[in-house]
Amino acid sequence: MNAFLMDGSTDISGDEQETLYTRTAKVGVIAERFLNIATTNTTRYRDLMDHVMDVFDKNKIGRKCRYGGDGASNMTGVRTRLDSVERKKSR
């Protein structure tokens, strides 16, 4: 089972910093891997997803994984949430 997790916070300059990491479970052992911290163009789901895919490509990570997050509105909207949009694309 693979999941990616992303969380953002505003730094002292006012820029939103997105932290991205993966969590993998194999035979009951959970491993987390820090991938990236960066500022995206906006915090809209499309810019966030572009960032995720770019980081995945650079790290040679497959795209078959689930999203985990803290419930931020830009990630959990019914039509525009990050995981909903990507689920539709994979069908």
C-alpha positions as CSV (number, residue, x, y, z in Angstrom):
1,M,0.0,0.0,0.0
2,N,1.4,3.4,-1.0
3,A,0.1,6.8,-0.1
4,F,1.4,10.3,-0.5
5,L,0.8,13.0,2.0
6,M,1.0,16.7,1.5
7,D,0.6,19.6,3.9
8,G,1.1,23.3,3.6
9,S,2.0,26.1,5.9
10,T,2.9,29.7,5.4
11,D,6.5,30.7,6.0
12,I,7.6,34.0,7.5
13,S,7.6,35.7,4.1
14,G,4.0,34.8,3.5
15,D,4.7,32.0,0.9
16,E,2.8,28.8,1.2
17,Q,5.3,25.9,1.6
18,E,4.0,22.5,0.6
19,T,5.7,19.4,2.1
20,L,5.3,16.2,0.2
21,Y,6.2,12.7,1.4
22,T,5.2,9.1,0.9
23,R,4.1,6.4,3.3
24,T,4.5,2.7,2.4
25,A,3.5,-0.4,4.3
26,K,5.0,-3.8,3.5
27,V,4.4,-6.8,5.7
28,G,3.3,-4.6,8.6
29,V,6.3,-2.3,8.4
30,I,5.5,1.4,7.7
31,A,8.2,3.6,6.1
32,E,7.9,7.3,5.4
33,R,10.0,9.1,2.8
34,F,10.4,12.9,2.7
35,L,10.3,14.0,-1.0
36,N,10.1,17.7,-1.2
37,I,9.2,21.1,0.2
38,A,8.4,23.9,-2.2
39,T,6.2,26.8,-3.0
40,T,3.6,26.1,-5.7
41,N,2.1,28.7,-8.1
42,T,-1.2,28.6,-6.1
43,T,-2.9,26.2,-3.7
44,R,-5.5,25.2,-6.2
45,Y,-5.8,21.5,-6.7
46,R,-4.4,21.6,-10.3
47,D,-1.2,23.4,-9.3
48,L,-0.8,21.1,-6.3
49,M,-1.3,18.0,-8.5
50,D,1.2,19.3,-11.1
51,H,3.7,19.7,-8.3
52,V,3.0,16.2,-7.0
53,M,3.4,14.6,-10.5
54,D,6.6,16.6,-11.1
55,V,8.1,15.4,-7.8
56,F,6.9,11.8,-8.5
57,D,8.5,11.8,-12.0
58,K,11.8,13.2,-10.6
59,N,11.9,10.6,-7.9
60,K,10.7,7.8,-10.3
61,I,7.7,7.0,-8.1
62,G,4.7,5.3,-9.7
63,R,1.4,7.1,-9.8
64,K,-0.7,4.3,-8.3
65,C,-1.1,5.5,-4.8
66,R,-3.6,7.1,-2.5
67,Y,-3.7,10.6,-1.1
68,G,-3.8,11.4,2.6
69,G,-4.3,14.9,4.0
70,D,-5.6,17.1,6.8
71,G,-8.9,18.0,5.3
72,A,-8.1,21.3,3.8
73,S,-10.9,22.6,1.6
74,N,-8.8,22.7,-1.6
75,M,-8.1,19.0,-1.2
76,T,-11.5,17.8,-0.1
77,G,-14.1,19.6,-2.3
78,V,-16.6,17.2,-4.0
79,R,-15.7,18.0,-7.6
80,T,-12.3,19.6,-7.4
81,R,-10.6,17.8,-4.6
82,L,-7.2,16.4,-5.5
83,D,-8.0,12.8,-4.9
84,S,-11.4,12.9,-6.7
85,V,-9.9,14.5,-9.9
86,E,-7.0,12.0,-10.0
87,R,-9.4,9.0,-9.4
88,K,-11.4,10.1,-12.4
89,K,-8.3,10.3,-14.6
90,S,-7.2,6.8,-13.7
91,R,-10.5,5.2,-14.7
